[in-house]
Amino acid sequence: MKNVLDNAVEDLARLLPSITAMAPEMDRLGHAMLDCWSKGGKLLVAGNGGSAADAMHLAEELIARFLKNRRALAAIALCDPTVITCAANDFGFDRIFSRQVEALGNPGDLLVVFTTSGNSKNILAAISAAKARNLTTDAFLGKDGGQAKGLCDFEFIAPSQLPHRIQEVHQILYHALCEWIDQRVD
């Protein structure tokens, strides 16, 4: 176990400089979120598997609370199993998120996606639907960014080949974002 933990800590230590280098882009994303909420908009958040858990985690931190009691911030995780299975059954799995963006997304809203590969077809379709509806878009990616690289207004690429390390980087980023938001919202 000690070797496994040592390797995990070493992996994260190698990734830390790339995380801190993302601060200027994270600041821009944070301001875009505040602007979205100030205009009555909302975040739509999507991901598959462990990234769906990250989507739900980010949404609940914004809706309920992170470190302090503050006003609730509008965020919807597009992970309702009844909606996903209905959309998958009727339109195919590739449209499970884009269909929800079409229903819920309004100009000025912000779509946040999580994908460790950057190649999830349903995430790519969601980005396309969001762009068509004039939503601001953000992608938390991994590896080399995959097919999603360069498609969004904001992107954060965790430079690792390991999905669990990528997700750990994503968690550091969105927790820092939540802390930054808590400092600015009453």
Residue pairs with C-beta under 8 A, 6 or more apart in sequence:
11 160
11 162
11 165
12 165
12 168
15 158
15 159
15 160
15 165
15 169
18 158
18 159
18 169
19 158
19 169
19 172
19 173
22 156
22 173
25 154
25 155
25 156
26 156
26 173
26 176
26 177
26 180
27 180
28 154
29 138
29 154
29 177
30 177
30 180
30 181
30 184
32 110
32 136
32 138
32 153
32 154
33 43
33 73
33 110
33 177
33 181
34 181
34 184
34 185
36 42
36 43
36 108
36 109
36 110
36 136
37 73
37 74
37 185
39 108
40 108
41 74
41 106
41 108
41 109
41 110
42 74
42 75
42 76
42 104
42 109
42 110
43 58
43 59
43 62
43 73
43 74
43 75
43 76
43 109
43 110
43 111
43 112
44 75
44 76
44 78
44 100
44 101
44 104
44 105
44 109
44 110
44 111
44 112
44 130
44 135
45 55
45 56
45 58
45 59
45 75
45 76
45 77
45 78
45 111
45 112
45 113
45 114
46 52
46 55
46 77
46 78
46 79
46 97
46 100
46 111
46 112
46 113
46 114
46 122
46 123
46 126
47 53
47 54
47 55
47 79
47 113
47 114
47 115
47 123
48 115
48 120
48 122
48 123
50 116
50 163
50 164
50 167
51 114
51 115
51 116
51 140
51 167
51 170
52 77
52 79
52 114
54 114
54 140
54 167
54 170
54 171
54 174
55 77
55 78
55 79
55 112
55 113
55 114
56 77
56 79
57 171
57 174
58 75
58 77
58 112
58 174
58 178
59 75
59 76
59 77
60 77
61 174
61 175
61 178
62 72
62 73
62 74
62 75
62 178
62 181
63 72
63 73
63 74
63 75
64 72
66 175
66 178
66 179
66 181
66 182
67 178
67 179
67 182
68 182
70 182
70 185
70 186
71 185
71 186
73 181
73 185
76 104
78 96
78 97
78 100
78 101
78 104
78 126
83 96
83 99
83 100
84 96
87 95
87 96
87 99
87 100
88 95
88 96
91 99
93 121
93 122
94 121
94 122
94 125
95 122
95 125
96 122
97 113
97 122
97 123
97 125
97 126
97 129
98 122
98 125
98 126
98 128
98 129
99 129
100 126
101 111
101 126
101 129
101 130
101 133
101 135
102 129
102 133
105 111
105 129
105 130
105 133
105 135
106 133
106 135
107 133
107 134
107 135
108 134
108 135
108 136
109 133
109 135
109 136
110 135
110 136
110 137
110 138
111 126
111 127
111 130
111 135
111 136
111 137
111 138
112 138
112 139
112 140
113 123
113 126
113 127
113 137
113 138
113 139
113 140
113 148
113 152
114 139
114 140
114 167
114 170
115 123
115 139
115 140
115 141
115 142
115 146
115 148
116 141
116 142
116 143
116 158
116 163
116 166
116 167
117 142
117 143
117 146
117 163
118 139
118 141
118 142
118 143
118 144
118 145
118 146
118 147
118 148
118 149
118 157
119 146
119 147
119 148
120 148
123 139
123 148
124 147
124 148
124 151
127 137
127 139
127 148
127 151
127 152
130 137
131 137
131 151
136 153
136 154
137 151
137 152
137 153
137 154
138 152
138 153
138 154
138 155
138 156
139 145
139 148
139 151
139 152
139 154
139 155
139 156
140 155
140 156
140 158
140 170
140 173
140 174
141 148
141 149
141 155
141 156
141 157
141 158
141 166
142 157
142 158
142 159
142 160
142 161
142 163
142 166
142 169
142 170
143 157
143 159
143 160
143 161
143 166
144 157
145 155
145 157
148 155
149 155
149 157
156 170
156 173
158 165
158 166
158 169
158 170
160 166
160 169
